């Protein structure tokens, strides 16, 4: 089960179909994995508070993932996204908010499934998985612009 909670008017005003986008992206990232995920679409203040409390980083960010303990199964964990940060990031990267939200939800759910990007090899593997899932959703490669400039 995928539960979407919207706790920010920014999301609903900018993207009325946000809940459907989240559900579709989370389901695609889960694939055949059984389990429950909660996705909270919040404001930047809520994300900053969580980032400060759980990561010792007192600033907003785009997405946070909180994997659940194995004993909490079937709950796999929670993903939280901050509206203004995500919207500004999408605009700066020349992406639609819808596509950016899909990418960040996929990214967050993959973290719940144990994927990470702590080193280059992990990052490449995770990005490849994200690209594959997003392509199935009709979302273009979120890293294309970033990699085109890299030499």
C-alpha positions as CSV (number, residue, x, y, z in Angstrom):
1,X,0.0,0.0,0.0
2,X,1.2,3.5,-0.8
3,X,-0.2,6.2,1.4
4,X,0.2,9.8,0.2
5,X,-0.3,12.6,2.7
6,X,-0.3,16.2,1.5
7,X,0.6,18.8,4.2
8,X,1.3,21.8,2.0
9,X,-1.0,23.9,-0.1
10,X,1.9,24.5,-2.4
11,X,1.8,21.0,-3.8
12,X,-1.9,21.0,-4.4
13,X,-2.0,24.4,-6.0
14,X,1.0,23.8,-8.3
15,X,0.3,20.2,-9.0
16,X,-3.3,19.1,-8.3
17,X,-2.5,15.6,-9.5
18,X,0.4,15.3,-7.1
19,X,-1.0,12.3,-5.2
20,X,-1.5,10.3,-8.3
21,X,2.0,11.1,-9.5
22,X,3.4,10.0,-6.2
23,X,1.4,6.7,-6.1
24,X,2.5,5.9,-9.7
25,X,6.2,6.6,-9.1
26,X,6.3,4.8,-5.7
27,X,4.6,1.7,-7.2
28,X,7.1,1.7,-10.1
29,X,10.0,2.0,-7.7
30,X,8.7,-0.8,-5.5
31,X,8.2,-3.1,-8.5
32,X,7.4,-6.6,-7.1
33,X,8.5,-5.7,-3.6
34,X,5.7,-6.2,-1.1
35,X,5.3,-3.5,1.6
36,X,3.8,-0.2,2.6
37,X,5.2,3.2,2.0
38,X,4.1,6.6,3.3
39,X,5.0,9.7,1.2
40,X,4.5,13.1,2.8
41,X,4.3,16.1,0.6
42,X,5.3,18.8,3.0
43,X,6.6,22.4,3.1
44,X,10.2,23.3,3.4
45,X,9.9,24.1,7.1
46,X,8.8,20.6,7.9
47,X,11.6,19.1,5.8
48,X,14.2,21.4,7.4
49,X,13.0,20.3,10.9
50,X,13.3,16.6,10.0
51,X,16.7,17.2,8.4
52,X,17.9,19.0,11.5
53,X,16.5,16.4,13.9
54,X,17.6,13.2,12.1
55,X,20.5,14.2,9.9
56,X,22.0,17.2,11.9
57,X,21.6,19.4,8.8
58,X,19.6,22.4,9.7
59,X,18.4,23.3,6.1
60,X,15.7,22.3,3.8
61,X,16.3,19.7,1.1
62,X,14.4,18.0,-1.7
63,X,13.7,14.5,-0.4
64,X,14.3,12.6,2.8
65,X,13.9,8.9,3.2
66,X,13.3,7.1,6.6
67,X,13.6,3.3,6.2
68,X,11.6,1.4,8.7
69,X,13.1,-1.3,11.0
70,X,12.7,-4.8,9.7
71,X,10.4,-5.5,12.6
72,X,7.9,-2.9,11.3
73,X,7.2,-5.0,8.1
74,X,5.1,-4.6,6.0
75,X,5.9,-0.9,6.6
76,X,9.0,-0.2,4.5
77,X,9.4,3.5,5.5
78,X,8.5,7.1,4.9
79,X,9.6,9.6,2.2
80,X,9.2,13.3,2.7
81,X,9.4,16.0,0.1
82,X,9.5,19.8,0.5
83,X,7.5,21.8,-2.0
84,X,9.4,25.1,-2.5
85,X,12.8,23.4,-2.6
86,X,11.6,20.8,-5.2
87,X,9.8,23.5,-7.2
88,X,12.8,25.7,-7.3
89,X,15.1,22.8,-8.2
90,X,12.8,21.7,-11.0
91,X,12.7,25.2,-12.4
92,X,16.5,25.6,-12.2
93,X,17.0,22.3,-14.0
94,X,14.4,23.1,-16.7
95,X,12.2,20.2,-15.7
96,X,8.5,20.0,-15.1
97,X,7.5,19.7,-11.4
98,X,5.6,16.5,-12.3
99,X,8.7,14.8,-13.8
100,X,10.9,16.1,-10.9
101,X,8.5,14.8,-8.3
102,X,8.4,11.4,-10.0
103,X,12.2,11.2,-10.0
104,X,12.5,12.2,-6.3
105,X,9.8,9.8,-5.2
106,X,11.6,7.0,-7.1
107,X,14.9,8.1,-5.6
108,X,13.4,8.1,-2.1
109,X,11.7,4.7,-2.4
110,X,14.9,3.2,-3.7
111,X,16.6,4.4,-0.5
112,X,13.8,2.6,1.5
113,X,14.8,-0.5,-0.4
114,X,18.4,-0.2,0.6
115,X,19.9,1.5,-2.4
116,X,22.4,4.3,-1.8
117,X,24.9,6.6,-3.5
118,X,27.7,6.9,-1.0
119,X,30.4,6.2,-3.6
120,X,30.7,6.5,-7.3
121,X,29.8,2.8,-8.1
122,X,26.7,2.9,-5.9
123,X,25.7,6.2,-7.4
124,X,26.0,4.9,-10.9
125,X,24.0,1.8,-10.1
126,X,21.3,3.7,-8.4
127,X,21.1,6.3,-11.2
128,X,20.8,3.5,-13.8
129,X,17.9,2.0,-11.8
130,X,16.2,5.3,-11.5
131,X,16.6,5.9,-15.3
132,X,15.0,2.5,-16.0
133,X,12.1,3.1,-13.7
134,X,11.5,6.6,-14.9
135,X,11.7,5.6,-18.6
136,X,8.8,3.1,-17.8
137,X,6.9,6.1,-16.5
138,X,7.6,8.2,-19.6
139,X,9.9,10.5,-17.7
140,X,13.1,11.5,-19.4
141,X,16.6,10.9,-17.9
142,X,16.9,13.3,-15.0
143,X,20.7,13.1,-15.2
144,X,21.0,13.8,-18.9
145,X,21.7,17.5,-18.5
146,X,24.1,16.9,-15.6
147,X,26.1,14.3,-17.6
148,X,26.1,16.1,-20.9
149,X,28.3,18.8,-19.4
150,X,30.6,16.3,-17.7
151,X,33.8,15.3,-19.5
